[in-house]
Structures are given as C-alpha cells and as structure tokens.
Amino acid sequence: MKELDTSGFSCPEPVIMTKKALKESPEGLTVIVDNRASKENVTRYATALGYKVKTEEGSGNWHLMISK
Amino acid sequence: MKHEEKVKLAIAGGLIGLAAVVLTAFGNPGNMGFCIACFLRDTAGAMHLHNAAIVQYVRPEIIGIVLGSFALGVIRKDFKPRGGSSPVLRFVIGFIVMLGALVFLGCPLRMVLRLAGGDLNALVALFGFIAGIGVGCIFLSNGFSLGKAEKESSTEGVAFPALTVLLFILFMAVPSLFLFSETGPGSMHAPVALALLAGLAVGAAAERTRLCMAGGIRDIFLIKDFTLISGFIAIFAVTLIGNLITGSFHLGFTGQPVSHPMHLWNFLGMFAVGLGSVMLGGCPLRQLILAGEGSSDSAMAVFGMIAGAAFAHNFSLASTAEKGPGVNGKVALVAAIVILLAIATIVTMKKRREG
C-alpha cells in the first residue's frame, strides 16, 4: 500500500496532503502523522469520505491505514 | 468520534466564554475577557517595549495560557519540541497579524467576544476575517507551505514556557521593573490570581481540543468540516448569555468599549489577521498553545506579534478607540497586506515548481 509521511508538518497540511494523495490512489493508503492534532484531523477527514481508518501507534508517531 | 469531538469543543468554548464574562466582571476592559493581541500588546508595554501609557500591564492570562498548554501537553505527551519551519517568515507574519489586530482592536477571540457584546463593528470584521481565510485557503490548496519542522532538543522546547514563568516571577517579586497604566484599558484588570487561573484553564482546554478561531472557518472552506467551528459558536453563545445576564449587551456600531466604527479598516484589519493566521496554521491563541507544546516556530510567531505590537504603538499604527486608525496605520496596514500576499504568492509558486 502507498505510504505518505507527513512527519514535521502541522495541520492543516497533513490533511491537504492526504486529500491530494487520496485523489491519486482512491483505494486507500497509509498516512504517517507525528502529532495528535494531525492524527485526529486526518482520521476525521478520511472517515467523512467514507473510508475506514485503522490506527497503529509507533514510536512518537501514528500509522493511519486508510482503506475502503 | 466526530460527535464526541464537537461536544468537547463546545465545552471548551463554553469554558472560555464563561472565563471571559467572569474576567470582565472582575475588572478586565469591556468585551476583553480575553484578547491575545491586546494582552501581548499590554505585556510588551509593561516591558518598556512601547510607550503608549494607556496599554501597559503584564497580563497573567497570557502566562496562564502558555503554561496550561505546556502542563497538559507534558501530561498527554503532546509536548514535542520542534522547529525550523521558516522562523523568519513566521516572525514577519506574526508581526503583520498583530498590526491587523491592532487596527481592528482585537484578535479573532476578542472579535467573537465583541460580537457577543453587541458590537456590530465586529461583524464587519468577521466578514474581513472570513475573506482573509478564504484567500489563505486558495494559497493552501495550491501548495502553500512554510515547510517541514524538525525535532529539537527539550531545552529548546521548554525555553518559551520557561520565559513566561520568569516573567511571572519578576512581575510578582519586582513589579517596579515594569510599567503599569494608570488610566485606559491597561489599568483595567481582574485580580492576578483569577486571571492566571482563567488563563491556565483556557490554555489546558484549548490544548486538549485544539480550538482555533481561524481553523474553524478554514476547515469549512478546505474540507467542509464543521468540527472546529463549534468551539467558536460555543464561545459566542455563552458570552452572549453572560452579557445579557450582567447587562453588558449593547447592540450598535458606536459607543462600544475599545472599538471604532471605521468599517473599511475593521474589514481590512481582520482580513490581514485571517490570511496571516491561515499561513501560520492558527490564530494568535493557537500560536500561544503551540508555543506551550514546544513549537519554537509558533514561539517565533509570538515574538513577531510582540514586536508588531511595540512597533504599532511606537509608530502610531494602532487604532484609537472611537477614531480608528490614523494615516500611519492605514498606510502600514495596506503595505502589510501587500507583503503578506507577496509572501504567500512567492512561497506557493516555488512549491508548485518543486512539484
């Protein structure tokens, strides 16, 4: 699955990056976020579009598996 | 989850509204329970950075907000020292945001409080704020970014909260170091302990919920999400009710506390604040919260705002109540908006070229 690393970017940028990436791969992707605000915003955005989001906590970041 | 977040934001917004009503009842200027721009300006004045005698006071609310965010950030492991995302640009944008706020006479938070006090000038300003955010969102969707922040040492992250502690200690122990207004808005303030406590509560609540005045409107434009805006609405609703109970609600354009009815300049002032806030990733309140969470980029924006406040008063750029901005303020604000648009355009074009 395609991976998008948004580490170091703060909101709303990770959401915009996710929006663009989902346009390119509408079947889903994994988004790496390194702050809680982005984790919640990206999750909320993907959920609103009808995607399922599975979250795995890494060391200091989160992997958000976004799929249909 | 979506509903739960909205409820949390509504509670946080309600708490801020309540704190604002209480602080005003206990001495803060009218419709100024909280105003990040005004309070940073007052604090700059107290530190001898400008010589406007009516707006000088070390506002404990600011110190409380930063420390409330820092404390909860450490507890919730949200405290992450980072920086290096265009610090000088952030300083400049913070400077301009402050200039816009001081032409309007309030940050986005005070704009909502003024609205809830019946000050219709704030409604004109809200349109300017929305327009500024709209323009900012166009840049964002076209690739505007101040760049990636890197991890930094905990010393760097703690530096800003530590500075606010030092300021508070000096304020308590050696008040003779500072200038304090004897008349005007700077002389009106709630008791120190109450102001500090209210700041701590608001700082913690805003850290927890990421409440942001600009973010609420931005998310509607950008991703049609109405979550963040609920905090904004809750602040308005609770303050409105509080003002009605305490008899502080007066509908109209004139005779409003620390306000002026120059529509064009209220609009343009908040246009600059809206656009600048989107470029910074959050309104002045959010910058304080992020600085508390260890972002040295946001700390730079706050320093820019403090410098902006000092310049605004030393060079007569800030508006005066009732009269509005003078020639200096009008010229400076228009120039500042041009600079803001130039920064946004250049950064966006460069990003697009990089792909």
Boltz contact constraints between the chains, C-beta under 6 A:
constraints:
  - contact:
      token1: [A, 8]
      token2: [B, 148]
      max_distance: 6.0
  - contact:
      token1: [A, 8]
      token2: [B, 149]
      max_distance: 6.0
  - contact:
      token1: [A, 9]
      token2: [B, 148]
      max_distance: 6.0
  - contact:
      token1: [A, 10]
      token2: [B, 281]
      max_distance: 6.0
  - contact:
      token1: [A, 13]
      token2: [B, 145]
      max_distance: 6.0
  - contact:
      token1: [A, 36]
      token2: [B, 78]
      max_distance: 6.0
  - contact:
      token1: [A, 37]
      token2: [B, 210]
      max_distance: 6.0
  - contact:
      token1: [A, 45]
      token2: [B, 223]
      max_distance: 6.0
